[in-house]
Amino acid sequence: MIVLAKILPKIGDIEMIEKLVSANNKFAFQLFSEIHKSQTNENIFISPSSIAIALSMTYNGARGKTQTAMAKILNFQGMSLEEINQANQELGTLLDSLNPEIKLYIANSIWIQQGLPFYQSFLQINQEFYQSQVKEIQSIEIINNWVKDKTQGKIDKIIEPDDRDIVIALLNAIYFKADWQQKFSENSTQEMPFYLPNGTEKQHPIMSQLSRHLYYENENFQAVSLPYGESTVSMYIFLPKEEIGLEGFSQILNEENWKKWMQKFDYCKVNLSLPKFKNEYEITLNQTLK
């Protein structure tokens, strides 16, 4: 099962941010593909938006070959630095204007070693376009507390307490919480067989409902959209056909196909069964992004 989230921009915002959204989508699927190569048997749970925002902030300080390499990874070719920053600001404004029922908090910060000389223009750009806080590194505990606060306690540590050699830390934190438009009833949740990729069967709590949803099916998968509240934010769930499997589906999961699939969803009555799940995931992306 593959779970993805999608946010539909308002019509008035599309022209301003469509280049950035396309770049971010390409980056998201490329990143997933690279991670999947080394973690084929793992549950992968990432926020490409969070990573892209942090790298966009960093991109403002890159020059020469480093800037060229970052532009290639982030699919920024053909976009000026000014366009990238402006589009990120517009996207941030869009995300802040979602339905009040949805809690979506995005926070950025830059932490600098005390006394370290730094280009003020880099700090000012990140403050203006990314609403980034700029602070001196006084202790690792303060940085970790900032992350814990901005993620509502979901992430309580980003830096190990004994890591004292940090010169600069650039952080992005995203917190999301919302109820589905059509909630699953507790009375309709029961223990049922669940099949792992290796064919093993286990009993697991399965949530069920019969409702109208945006739905799409082809020779490779079944997919359904579960919107949050009355907003344009949705979770998209893809179930590969048995003969395709997760590995086969991962090979066709890219930005080009995503665009095609999004045009083919239509409303119909769906008998939906979804396993209850909780996921925690951690990865260092240094090698993946090279």
N, C-alpha and C positions, 0 to 999 in steps of 0.2 A: 504494500500500500504506500502510495506517495501522497504527501500532504503539502499543498502550496497555498499561499495567501495572495490575494490580489486586491488592489485598491484602484477603483476607477476614478480618474480625474474628472472634475467638472469641465464642461465644454469650453468655458472661457480660459481655462488653464492649459489646455492641450498644446496650443501653439508655442507657448513659452517654454514648456518643460518636455516636449515630446522627444527631443534629441537626447536629453539626459535619461529619460525613462527607457528609451531604446538601448542606450549604452549600459544602463544599470541591469536591464533584463538579460542582455548578452553576457555581462559579467557574472550574473547570478547563475546562469546555467553552465557557463564555462567553469566557474568555481566548484559547483556541485560535481561536475564531471571529473575534475581533477581530484577532488577529495575521495570520490567514489572509487577511483582507480586503486587507492591504497587502503580503502576501508570497505571492501565489497560486502563484508558480513556484518557491518555495523549499522545502527540506526543513526542517520546523519540529521542533525538539527541545527540549522544555521540561519542567521539574519543577514542576507546579502546587503540589505539597505544600510544596516549598521556599519558593515565593513566598508561599503562604498562611500559613506559619508566621512568616515575616519580617513580613508585614503584620499578623498577629495580635499580635505583639510591639509593633509600632508603634501599633496600635489602643489600647493601654493608655495612650498619651500624648496621644491625640486628644480634643478636646472640641468641643462646639457643632456648627457646620455641617460641620466636617472629620470629626468622628466619625460624623455622619449619612451623609455621602457615602461614607465607608469601609464603613459597615455595609451600604449598598446594594450596593456593588461586591462585597463578600465574602459577601453573602446572610446577614448576621447578624441581620436583623430578627426580633424575637421572642425573642432570646437575650440574657441579661444578660452583662455583662462577666465576672462571676464564673463563669457557666456556660461561657463561651468558654475562659477560662483553664483551668478544671478539665478540660474535655473535651480540650483540647490536651495537657494533662499525661497524661491517661489514654491518649490515642492514642500519645503518645511511649512510654509504658510498654508498650503493645501491640507497637509496632514493635521495641522492644528485646528482646522475648521470642520473636522468630522463630527458626526452626530454626538451630542453630549452623553449619550448612553455608552459610548466607547471611550475607554481610558487608554490614551496613547500618549506617552510622554517620551520626548526625545531630548537628550541632554548631551552637550559636548563640553570638554574641558581640556586645557593644556597646562601641564605641571612642569615647571622649570627649576633646575637646580639653583639654589641661592647664589647670587653674584654672577651668574652666567650671562655674558653679553648675547643679545638676540636682536635680530632685525625687527624693529617695531612694526614695519609694514606687514610682516607675516602675522603678527599677533592681531593687528588692527583688522586685517581682512577676515580672519577667523572670528573675531568678535562681531563684526558687522554682518557677515553673510551666514555664519553658522551659529550665532548667538553663543559663542564659546566663552566659558569662564577661563580666566588666566590666573594661575596661582603659583606661588613658590612652593617647592617641595620641602615641607617641614618634617614630615614623617610618612612612612608607608601606611601607617594606620589611618591617617587622615584621608589619603587617596582611596583606600579600601572602604572607608566609611562613606565617602562620596558616592562610590559605585553602589554600595548597599542601599543608600538612601534613594538614589535615582531609579533603582530597579525594585523598589518596594520590598527589599529584603531577599529577593530571589537570587541575587549574586552577592555573596558576602565577602568575597576576596578576589581581586584581580592581579595583585602582585604579592609574591611571597614576602613575609615579614623580614627575612634575612637578606633580601636583595637590596643592598645599600648603594649600588653603583649606578643607579638611574640618573641620567643627565636631563632627559626630557621624557615626559609621558603624554601622549595625545589620546584621549579617551572619548568614546561615544557609547552611550547607554540608551537602550530602547526598552520601554515597558508597555506591554499591551494586555488589556483585559476587557472582555466583552462577552455578552450572552448571545447565543444563536437566536435568530429570529423565531425559529420553531424549536423549542427546547425538547429534549428527550425526557420522557416520563420515567421516574424511578420505578414505577410499577411495570414498565415495559423492558426493564433491564434484568437479564437473567444469565446464569451460567450456561454457556454453550461451547461446542467444540471450536477451537481456533487452530489453524494450521500454520506452522512455521515454514520458512523457505525450504528446509530440508525434508519436509513432509511429516514431521512430528506433529501429533495432535495433542492439544492440552485444553483443559477447561478454563474458560476465561469469561468475565462479565461482558456481555454484549448488549449495547444500547440499540433499541429498535423503534422505528416509527414509519407510518405510511402517510406521506405528505407530498404536496406538489413542490418540485424543485427544478431548477435549471439542470438539465441532464444531457449527456452526450455519450454515445457508444460507437465504436468502430471495431475493426478486426483486431486491434491491439489492446483495447482497454474499455472499461466503463468509468465514467467520471460524473461527479455531482458537485454542485456549488451550494455551500451552506452560508447564507448571509448572516452578518451580525446586526441585530436590531433592525432599524429602518435605514441604515446607511448603505453606502456603496462598497463596503468592505466585506470580503467573502473568504472563506476557506474552500479551496478546491481539493477534492479527494479523488485520486486516480487509483483504480484497481486493475492491474494488468491481467489480461486473459491468462489462463493456466498455462497454455502452450508458449506464451511470451515470457512470463515471469518478470521479476524485478530487474534482472540483468538486461533482458531484452528491451524493457521499457526505458531503462536509463540510457540506452543507446539512441533513442529517438527523442529524448527530452532536451529540446533546445529552443532558442528564441523564435526561430522561423516556424517551427511546428506549433509552438505555444500560440502565436498570433492566429494561425489557421484554426486551431481547436477552439479558441475563444469565440470565433464567429459562428460556431456550429451548435452551441448549447441552446436548448429549447425547453420550455416548461412541460412537464408531464408528471404523472403520479409515480412516485418512487417508493418501493418497499426497501427501506434502508436499514442495514444492520452495521453497527460500527463498534469496534472494541474500545473499551475504556483504556486510556493510556496516559502515562506520565513519562516525560523524557528529560533527562539531563545530559548535556553534551559539552565537551571541552576539546578544543583543538588549537594548536599553534600553526599559523599559516605561513611561516617564513619560507619553507621549502615549496609549499603549494603555489605561492604567488611568484616564484622565480620563473 
